[in-house]
């Protein structure tokens, strides 16, 4: 950072000029070619769409460019330093005079412009005319090159750290699953085990006739009642908006049967779309123990859901017929207590590591933006 300070002091101590993106003596923006992703032939050139590399062919239409999402991942900026092929979904951003502008520096500046905020239309798209009046700082070339070098190093370190954190997170999740499966398998349990179908050991709870449109209108910030829709969709609401629906207030296991097939333990007021269902354990089985047991069956349920069609979906019978081990209720509670502790530890780590990843990303953006901020030459004192 000392070097960049010295370079700024040497080349632009009073600031630098700002150039509008529409200045064609500096920059050239144009759309890619073809409105379909070319079939991957294993070619030597990467094919870029709006959100990155999507294929490989033996044809290219640009070199040393930045690619801005035009349709699809609108406003996302990618970078290709070599020859590549860009489809119509991407806008090609090139430097016209590389004796004045460093291509890598130009890419980093583009990432700071919040281009997604310029998108428009019900099916969002981004035209060059939407942002061509934006002006960006163009300090002397040696300053640009040093900034690009620093940011390259920052990017490399950020990716390395994020990869390590994501690997740690995945390892912790697998560790939890290992101990959960080991306890639930009852391999160390020497008592009597009786196997019964789920329909015989738990009471099935029904949801409410709520639609996706109703869920949207019922959403209340800070609401104390959760409504689950399909997949990962859910909203918070309150008693006023759910007076016509049945609200479940007992601890139970929600089976998400469509889209993202999963099970969730709910010990808070909630309801759900009727395409799902839930279970409350009867006298022979602890509801939380049932939840942990059904967690071990999620992969099986997802497989059954995947063969039903393009949208994963399981049938009621897929859960009703699951054979559940009935063991001493005190032993069930002991296993639940152990797994609760494992789950809390894993959740703490799961919350902590993503937060760390987010913090590192914000830290990177802070220093990137700081490096790319200059006084305007005409405004400098």
C-alpha positions as semicolon CSV with decimal commas, in nm:
position;residue;x (nm);y (nm);z (nm)
1;X;0,000;0,000;0,000
2;X;0,303;0,227;0,044
3;X;0,385;0,189;-0,323
4;X;0,037;0,284;-0,440
5;X;0,049;0,589;-0,215
6;X;0,379;0,693;-0,366
7;X;0,245;0,639;-0,719
8;X;-0,063;0,850;-0,650
9;X;0,152;1,122;-0,500
10;X;0,379;1,108;-0,805
11;X;0,118;1,086;-1,084
12;X;-0,209;1,229;-0,955
13;X;-0,174;1,404;-0,619
14;X;-0,467;1,636;-0,695
15;X;-0,700;1,367;-0,830
16;X;-0,766;1,229;-1,175
17;X;-1,000;1,278;-1,466
18;X;-1,336;1,100;-1,484
19;X;-1,444;0,959;-1,821
20;X;-1,805;0,865;-1,914
21;X;-1,851;0,504;-2,026
22;X;-2,005;0,632;-2,352
23;X;-1,670;0,784;-2,454
24;X;-1,584;0,557;-2,748
25;X;-1,225;0,673;-2,758
26;X;-1,178;0,486;-2,430
27;X;-1,442;0,212;-2,416
28;X;-1,638;-0,008;-2,656
29;X;-1,960;-0,183;-2,544
30;X;-2,143;-0,430;-2,767
31;X;-2,360;-0,739;-2,732
32;X;-2,238;-1,093;-2,775
33;X;-2,344;-1,323;-3,055
34;X;-2,637;-1,565;-3,077
35;X;-2,935;-1,592;-2,840
36;X;-2,872;-1,958;-2,754
37;X;-2,591;-2,121;-2,561
38;X;-2,373;-2,308;-2,813
39;X;-2,352;-2,682;-2,757
40;X;-2,044;-2,773;-2,555
41;X;-1,806;-2,938;-2,803
42;X;-1,511;-2,940;-2,563
43;X;-1,348;-2,661;-2,762
44;X;-1,052;-2,454;-2,645
45;X;-1,248;-2,130;-2,588
46;X;-1,479;-2,054;-2,294
47;X;-1,834;-1,948;-2,379
48;X;-1,973;-1,677;-2,150
49;X;-2,340;-1,610;-2,087
50;X;-2,468;-1,361;-1,833
51;X;-2,349;-1,552;-1,528
52;X;-2,013;-1,694;-1,634
53;X;-1,876;-1,982;-1,839
54;X;-2,156;-2,198;-1,980
55;X;-1,988;-2,397;-2,258
56;X;-1,669;-2,453;-2,461
57;X;-1,631;-2,429;-2,839
58;X;-1,360;-2,369;-3,099
59;X;-1,482;-2,022;-3,196
60;X;-1,423;-1,686;-3,027
61;X;-1,559;-1,336;-3,079
62;X;-1,353;-1,123;-2,839
63;X;-1,036;-1,112;-2,630
64;X;-0,926;-0,950;-2,302
65;X;-1,273;-0,821;-2,209
66;X;-1,518;-0,782;-1,924
67;X;-1,865;-0,933;-1,967
68;X;-2,173;-0,765;-1,818
69;X;-2,494;-0,963;-1,777
70;X;-2,747;-0,822;-2,023
71;X;-3,023;-1,084;-1,981
72;X;-3,039;-1,339;-1,702
73;X;-2,782;-1,252;-1,432
74;X;-2,842;-0,884;-1,505
75;X;-2,550;-0,658;-1,416
76;X;-2,312;-0,935;-1,306
77;X;-1,958;-0,860;-1,426
78;X;-1,723;-1,138;-1,538
79;X;-1,371;-1,117;-1,675
80;X;-1,191;-1,306;-1,952
81;X;-0,825;-1,221;-2,008
82;X;-0,791;-1,455;-2,305
83;X;-0,992;-1,517;-2,622
84;X;-1,350;-1,624;-2,557
85;X;-1,699;-1,639;-2,705
86;X;-1,976;-1,424;-2,551
87;X;-2,344;-1,496;-2,621
88;X;-2,614;-1,232;-2,662
89;X;-2,693;-1,263;-2,290
90;X;-2,370;-1,080;-2,218
91;X;-2,255;-0,730;-2,305
92;X;-1,888;-0,715;-2,406
93;X;-1,698;-0,428;-2,244
94;X;-1,363;-0,358;-2,410
95;X;-1,086;-0,104;-2,363
96;X;-1,014;0,081;-2,687
97;X;-0,678;0,234;-2,597
98;X;-0,472;0,016;-2,364
99;X;-0,205;0,281;-2,343
100;X;-0,462;0,484;-2,147
101;X;-0,669;0,220;-1,963
102;X;-0,565;-0,112;-1,809
103;X;-0,827;-0,382;-1,886
104;X;-0,802;-0,541;-1,542
105;X;-0,839;-0,204;-1,371
106;X;-1,142;-0,136;-1,593
107;X;-1,297;-0,467;-1,481
108;X;-1,255;-0,384;-1,113
109;X;-1,412;-0,042;-1,162
110;X;-1,713;-0,201;-1,335
111;X;-1,767;-0,428;-1,031
112;X;-1,814;-0,121;-0,810
113;X;-2,090;0,041;-1,018
114;X;-2,387;-0,160;-0,883
115;X;-2,503;-0,225;-1,239
116;X;-2,794;-0,452;-1,132
117;X;-2,965;-0,140;-0,995
118;X;-2,996;-0,007;-1,352
119;X;-3,200;-0,304;-1,480
120;X;-3,555;-0,249;-1,605
121;X;-3,858;-0,435;-1,738
122;X;-4,084;-0,709;-1,598
123;X;-3,831;-0,957;-1,737
124;X;-3,521;-0,761;-1,634
125;X;-3,260;-0,666;-1,889
126;X;-2,979;-0,413;-1,900
127;X;-2,895;-0,205;-2,205
128;X;-2,573;-0,008;-2,243
129;X;-2,782;0,308;-2,271
130;X;-2,898;0,249;-1,912
131;X;-2,554;0,318;-1,768
132;X;-2,347;0,479;-2,045
133;X;-2,352;0,820;-1,871
134;X;-2,171;0,683;-1,564
135;X;-1,829;0,843;-1,526
136;X;-1,536;0,642;-1,388
137;X;-1,194;0,753;-1,258
138;X;-0,903;0,709;-1,498
139;X;-0,574;0,781;-1,317
140;X;-0,242;0,750;-1,502
141;X;-0,163;0,399;-1,626
142;X;0,107;0,313;-1,364
143;X;-0,148;0,381;-1,090
144;X;-0,410;0,166;-1,263
145;X;-0,165;-0,121;-1,305
146;X;-0,063;-0,115;-0,937
147;X;-0,428;-0,104;-0,823
148;X;-0,508;-0,400;-1,050
149;X;-0,209;-0,591;-0,908
150;X;-0,318;-0,526;-0,547
151;X;-0,679;-0,623;-0,617
152;X;-0,568;-0,938;-0,797
153;X;-0,382;-1,038;-0,481
154;X;-0,677;-0,945;-0,260
155;X;-0,909;-1,151;-0,482
156;X;-0,676;-1,451;-0,468
157;X;-0,657;-1,435;-0,088
158;X;-1,034;-1,387;-0,055
159;X;-1,109;-1,691;-0,271
160;X;-0,854;-1,900;-0,082
161;X;-1,001;-1,804;0,256
162;X;-1,361;-1,853;0,147
163;X;-1,274;-2,197;0,009
164;X;-1,116;-2,295;0,341
165;X;-1,417;-2,171;0,539
166;X;-1,666;-2,347;0,311
167;X;-1,464;-2,669;0,340
168;X;-1,468;-2,637;0,720
169;X;-1,843;-2,578;0,716
170;X;-1,902;-2,886;0,500
171;X;-1,681;-3,097;0,727
172;X;-1,874;-2,988;1,036
173;X;-2,205;-3,076;0,872
174;X;-2,077;-3,423;0,779
175;X;-1,946;-3,471;1,132
176;X;-2,291;-3,391;1,273
177;X;-2,461;-3,627;1,025
178;X;-2,218;-3,906;1,114
179;X;-2,295;-3,890;1,487
180;X;-2,665;-3,843;1,424
181;X;-2,682;-4,150;1,201
182;X;-2,472;-4,352;1,446
183;X;-2,703;-4,274;1,737
184;X;-3,024;-4,315;1,538
185;X;-2,907;-4,651;1,398
186;X;-2,922;-4,783;1,757
187;X;-2,617;-5,000;1,694
188;X;-2,506;-4,951;2,056
189;X;-2,855;-4,993;2,201
190;X;-2,904;-5,330;2,374
191;X;-3,271;-5,287;2,467
192;X;-3,580;-5,410;2,287
193;X;-3,667;-5,245;1,955
194;X;-4,013;-5,261;1,798
195;X;-4,064;-5,138;1,443
196;X;-4,389;-4,969;1,345
197;X;-4,500;-4,767;1,040
198;X;-4,497;-4,393;1,092
199;X;-4,874;-4,375;1,047
200;X;-4,915;-4,587;1,363
201;X;-4,684;-4,393;1,593
202;X;-4,760;-4,031;1,500
203;X;-5,064;-3,813;1,445
204;X;-5,074;-3,648;1,104
205;X;-5,147;-3,275;1,113
206;X;-5,307;-3,097;0,820
207;X;-5,222;-2,757;0,680
208;X;-5,439;-2,471;0,557
209;X;-5,587;-2,382;0,217
210;X;-5,349;-2,091;0,173
211;X;-5,228;-1,982;-0,172
212;X;-4,900;-1,824;-0,278
213;X;-5,083;-1,498;-0,348
214;X;-5,241;-1,499;-0,001
215;X;-4,903;-1,568;0,159
216;X;-4,759;-1,259;-0,007
217;X;-5,044;-1,041;0,116
218;X;-5,034;-1,190;0,467
219;X;-4,664;-1,123;0,528
220;X;-4,604;-0,915;0,841
221;X;-4,260;-0,799;0,947
222;X;-4,183;-0,945;1,288
223;X;-4,491;-1,170;1,280
224;X;-4,506;-1,456;1,532
225;X;-4,665;-1,716;1,304
226;X;-4,481;-1,888;1,020
227;X;-4,655;-1,996;0,699
228;X;-4,463;-2,248;0,490
229;X;-4,516;-2,255;0,114
230;X;-4,356;-2,481;-0,146
231;X;-3,981;-2,540;-0,144
232;X;-3,798;-2,290;0,079
233;X;-4,078;-2,030;0,064
234;X;-4,210;-1,903;0,396
235;X;-4,346;-1,581;0,543
236;X;-4,406;-1,445;0,892
237;X;-4,754;-1,325;0,979
238;X;-4,981;-1,275;1,282
239;X;-5,314;-1,388;1,434
240;X;-5,509;-1,117;1,253
241;X;-5,415;-1,257;0,912
242;X;-5,458;-1,625;1,006
243;X;-5,794;-1,622;1,185
244;X;-5,945;-1,845;0,915
245;X;-5,661;-2,097;0,921
246;X;-5,569;-2,372;1,165
247;X;-5,244;-2,286;1,345
248;X;-5,031;-2,568;1,483
249;X;-4,896;-2,489;1,828
250;X;-4,756;-2,827;1,934
251;X;-4,398;-2,940;1,856
252;X;-4,413;-3,135;1,531
253;X;-4,221;-3,245;1,223
254;X;-4,308;-3,068;0,898
255;X;-4,261;-3,271;0,581
256;X;-4,184;-3,047;0,284
257;X;-4,313;-3,265;0,006
258;X;-4,267;-3,059;-0,310
259;X;-3,977;-2,871;-0,468
260;X;-3,709;-2,895;-0,200
261;X;-3,802;-3,220;-0,023
262;X;-3,700;-3,195;0,344
263;X;-3,814;-3,225;0,706
264;X;-3,813;-2,948;0,967
265;X;-3,876;-2,951;1,341
266;X;-4,122;-2,679;1,440
267;X;-4,171;-2,578;1,803
268;X;-4,335;-2,244;1,720
269;X;-4,680;-2,146;1,587
270;X;-4,710;-2,225;1,218
271;X;-4,924;-2,352;0,934
272;X;-4,849;-2,468;0,580
273;X;-4,990;-2,520;0,234
274;X;-5,201;-2,834;0,210
275;X;-4,961;-2,998;-0,033
276;X;-4,737;-3,063;0,271
277;X;-4,808;-3,241;0,598
278;X;-4,677;-3,268;0,953
279;X;-4,655;-3,522;1,237
280;X;-4,685;-3,509;1,613
281;X;-4,545;-3,809;1,800
282;X;-4,791;-4,020;2,003
283;X;-4,721;-4,175;2,344
284;X;-4,464;-4,428;2,221
285;X;-4,235;-4,183;2,047
286;X;-4,079;-3,848;2,127
287;X;-4,154;-3,597;1,849
288;X;-3,796;-3,465;1,844
289;X;-3,663;-3,822;1,824
290;X;-3,897;-3,878;1,529
291;X;-3,757;-3,565;1,363
292;X;-3,398;-3,683;1,397
293;X;-3,496;-4,025;1,264
294;X;-3,675;-3,877;0,963
295;X;-3,369;-3,662;0,892
296;X;-3,185;-3,985;0,809
297;X;-3,455;-4,066;0,552
298;X;-3,438;-3,737;0,361
299;X;-3,204;-3,869;0,090
300;X;-3,443;-4,160;0,030
301;X;-3,740;-3,923;0,011
302;X;-3,557;-3,691;-0,227
303;X;-3,480;-3,985;-0,453
304;X;-3,846;-4,087;-0,458
305;X;-3,940;-3,726;-0,529
306;X;-3,693;-3,700;-0,817
307;X;-3,856;-3,981;-1,015
308;X;-4,201;-3,821;-1,003
309;X;-4,133;-3,564;-1,276
310;X;-3,955;-3,235;-1,345
311;X;-4,068;-3,095;-1,007
312;X;-3,953;-3,317;-0,715
313;X;-4,256;-3,436;-0,521
314;X;-4,328;-3,718;-0,275
315;X;-4,658;-3,885;-0,191
316;X;-4,814;-3,912;0,154
317;X;-4,762;-4,287;0,143
318;X;-4,385;-4,230;0,109
319;X;-4,372;-4,112;0,470
320;X;-4,670;-4,301;0,617
321;X;-4,502;-4,636;0,545
322;X;-4,158;-4,549;0,685
323;X;-4,075;-4,801;0,957
324;X;-3,982;-4,624;1,281
325;X;-3,790;-4,784;1,572
326;X;-3,977;-4,773;1,902
327;X;-3,742;-4,794;2,200
328;X;-3,761;-4,696;2,565
329;X;-3,888;-4,337;2,584
330;X;-3,612;-4,238;2,826
331;X;-3,351;-4,364;2,579
332;X;-3,518;-4,162;2,305
333;X;-3,491;-3,849;2,519
334;X;-3,127;-3,925;2,597
335;X;-3,048;-3,951;2,224
336;X;-3,241;-3,630;2,157
337;X;-3,045;-3,449;2,428
338;X;-2,713;-3,556;2,274
339;X;-2,822;-3,466;1,921
340;X;-2,960;-3,130;2,036
341;X;-2,615;-3,045;2,170
342;X;-2,450;-3,158;1,846
343;X;-2,707;-2,963;1,646
344;X;-2,652;-2,647;1,852
345;X;-2,276;-2,673;1,808
346;X;-2,312;-2,732;1,434
347;X;-2,564;-2,449;1,399
348;X;-2,335;-2,211;1,584
349;X;-2,054;-2,304;1,346
350;X;-2,289;-2,296;1,047
351;X;-2,397;-1,945;1,141
352;X;-2,046;-1,835;1,232
353;X;-1,866;-1,951;0,919
354;X;-2,107;-1,794;0,666
355;X;-2,090;-1,475;0,872
356;X;-1,712;-1,492;0,850
357;X;-1,731;-1,548;0,473
358;X;-1,967;-1,250;0,439
359;X;-1,739;-1,033;0,653
360;X;-1,436;-1,121;0,440
361;X;-1,630;-1,035;0,125
362;X;-1,735;-0,700;0,272
363;X;-1,377;-0,636;0,378
364;X;-1,261;-0,703;0,022
365;X;-1,526;-0,467;-0,121
366;X;-1,428;-0,196;0,128
367;X;-1,060;-0,197;0,026
368;X;-1,149;-0,236;-0,343
369;X;-1,376;0,067;-0,332
370;X;-1,120;0,265;-0,133
371;X;-0,850;0,191;-0,390
372;X;-1,080;0,293;-0,673
373;X;-1,191;0,623;-0,521
374;X;-1,023;0,941;-0,648
375;X;-1,087;1,311;-0,630
376;X;-1,198;1,459;-0,959
377;X;-0,911;1,653;-1,104
378;X;-1,124;1,962;-1,168
379;X;-1,267;1,948;-0,813
380;X;-0,939;1,881;-0,633
381;X;-0,797;2,154;-0,415
